[in-house]
């Protein structure tokens, strides 16, 4: 199973309660992403691989989840307004943000 299928399976199989717990509060959301980034780094993923993974997850959330707070709403608006190149840049910025969290 390739990385995209594995990620999609993990996110889509996550229980609603767990999703709500992560997405309800923006700080929880950032903490969850920071944890996943650290795990990716431990596995040897470089920044570009992490950005591609972040892009995939952001794309999935934009299509399948409603924003649960102002920050997520803003991120979704930026995401949906951007070109693929701009979304990729935003993915790098998200990585930088969660590393500083």
Buried (B, 14 or more C-beta within 10 A) or exposed (E): EEEEEEBBEEBEEEEEEEBEBBBEBBEEBBBBBBEBBEEBBEEEBEBEBBBBBBBBBBBBBBEEEEBBBEBBEEBBEBBEEEEEEEBBBBBBEBBEEBEEE
